[in-house]
Amino acid sequence: MDDPRISKLSRRNVVKAGAALAATPLAAGTGFAPAALAAQTGDPAEVARNRTLILRWGGQEGRYIDHELWNGYPVGANHQNGLGIFYEPLAYYSAFADETIPWLAEKWEYNADSTELVITTRTGITWSDGEPFSAEDVAYTIQTLTTLGSSVKWSTDVAQFVESAVAENETTVRVTFKVPAPRFFYFMTYKYDIGVYMVPKHIYEGKDWATFTAYDIPNGLPVTTGPWRLVFASPDQKVIDRAESWWAVDAGLVDAMPAVERIVYLPFADETQVAQQLIQNQVDCALDLRPFTMETILQQNPAIITHSGTEPPYGYVDWWPTSLYVNNEVPPFDDPDVRWALSSFIDREQIISVAYGGAGSTHPVPMPSYPGLQPYVESIAGLLEQYPTLEFNPDKGTKLLTDKGWAKNGDGFWEKGGQVLKVPIGGINIFADIGP
């Protein structure tokens, strides 16, 4: 019997998708129209296909609605659709290595009670318009974020802690806190896919951060310290080319310039179509593909790899654990026995097997199993033994509810006092095809 879970990517669907692609191929095999590119850049460079990274990434209903937004601070900005690579961080944090990697900042140090932070920036870094990057940019970014409130991202978080941020010289920033803030620098680092963007003071000063787009390709916007330059953007595609040089190579932080010379972002399409494009090497990377789709792709294109090679789970431990949360201030979930009953009825292994094709793992707390978090999990080992959060035990759930006066009605639903136990579940849209 055919597995209904992979009917979406049946041979018939793949063939149909291939026919559709044959009728509408990606322009020149690189996913962008040269004429349109020329209109924005004047003279587009020729880039070999094996130096072009083509992604099916993001978008809404097959189009980008943020192609003219390259400032990461407006509430609607999406750092995942190309914007993020233009804003280098003070430091990176690697969750898997549990390591902080200095970047625009060379070092940082707190005073004894964590009420002051001194950040030392690197020398020899320039913005892409030739202006030097300095402590002035860092101080300006942090200080401005204390004033903008909910109109932009991160402002309320920064304002909660920061009293002032002052550039004492070209490489030194002194941040004074309202209260001890020993984790503030960590908050600013790039980790997972979040962090505080350092912006060029000479560009952003006097602008309304909530509406400024930082989009003007002929005049060099967005300005960046990184190795990438925006050369084209439309609802259908975004094209980003590699620069000729990068300070991080000169500083010895990386060995060489990226091998990729052009990045083409295309909006995510139907999963079957994207799978076929991956199989035919028309695109190189995509999200968000289901494990059963990955199996088909890997079988038909040996050049494809995933975060775990060619074997399940095809991904990595994400910083968004899939969890079920209830409002414990609202009846009946204000009763801990009802919450424990609900937990006891959930077969987590079955969810992983059926919904994710085995590509997943359980964890006893609602946080990822990263090395840096393991000491916290280990410290509550006794509590987890006393309260087994992963236990699938319908008999236990039944007893908990029965003892609290719940009983199954004629339709098989739990009911008490004429009220049926309802668990309305809201979920994120990327999981819409496998559940709420």
C-alpha positions, 0 to 999 in steps of 0.5 A: 500500500502506498504511504499516504504521507508521501502522496504529495511528492508522487512520481506523477506529481514530480513529472507534472512539475517537471513539465511545468518547469520545462515550459517556464525555465529559470532565466539563463539557469540563474533565476533572474532576468538580465534586462531587469538586472541591468535596469538597476545596476547598469551593467550586470556582471556575468557569473558562472552557474557554479558560482551562483547560489540560488535559493527558494526562500521566503516570500508570501504567495510566491512573491516578495513584499519586502524587496524594497526594505533593507533596514532590519529595524521596522517591525515588518522587516524580515532578516531571513530574506537576504537582509540579515547578511548586510548587517554584521554583528559585534559578535556571533554566538555558536549554540552548538559549540557554546562559543562566542566569536568576536566580529566587529567588536574585538573585545568587551568587558563588564565592571565588577557589578555589571552596571557598565560595559566597555566594547572595543571595536576593531580597526580597519573596517569600512562601510561599503561607501568608504566611510570608516566603521567605528565606535560612533556607529555602535554607540549611535545604534545602542543610544538611538534604540533607547528612544524609539519604543515599540515602533522598531525592533529591539528598542524596548529591550534596549531601553529597559536596561541601557542608561547611555551609550557613549563613544569615548574614542574611535574604538571604545564604547562605554554602555551604562546600565540602569540595573546590572545587565550581565547578559546584555552583550549576549543579547546583542550577539547574532545567535540562531537568527536574531541579534542587534544590527549595528547601523552606519550613523552617517546614513541613519542619523536624522532618519525615521528608523520605523520607515527608512528602507535603506534601499537605493541601489544606484546610490549604494544602499544598503550600506554594509561592512560585509562582503555582499552588495545588493544589485537587484530586487523585485517581488520576484527575486533578489540578487546579491553579488560578492564584493571584491574585498572584505575586511574579515579576510584582511584581518585573518578571521576567515581564510578567503572570500566566499566561493559564491559570487552571486546569491539569488533569492527566489520566493518559495513555491509549491513544495513539489515544484521546489523539489523538482528544481532541486533534483534538476540542480536548478536551485541549490537550497530551499526551505521548508521541505518535509522529511518525506520530500527530502527522501525523494530528493536525496534518492534522485540527486546524489549531489544534494546534502542536508545538515545531517548529510544524507541520513535522517533527521536531515536537519539540526536541533532548532531553537524553536522547540515544537511545544504545546502551551496552554494558558494556565490562568484560564479554566480548566487549564488553571488546574495542574492535574488537567495540564498533566492529563493533557501531557499524558495523552500526547504520544510524542514519539508517534508525532515525530514518526508520523508528522516528521517522518522520524526526523525529530527528537524529544526533550524534557523541557521547552528549550533546545538541547544545546550544550550551553543549556545542558547544565540547566537541564541536568540541574533539575534531573531530580524534578524531571524524575519526579515529574516525567514531562515526556511520559505517554500514559493515557491511563494516568491521564484518564485517572487524573481527569476522572479524579477531578470530576471529568467523564467521557460523554456519549460522543467520547469527549471529556466533559464536566458540568456540561462543558466539554474539554476543548483544546484550541490549538493555534500554530505557526503557518510553516507547519500548516500542512501537518497540523495546527 
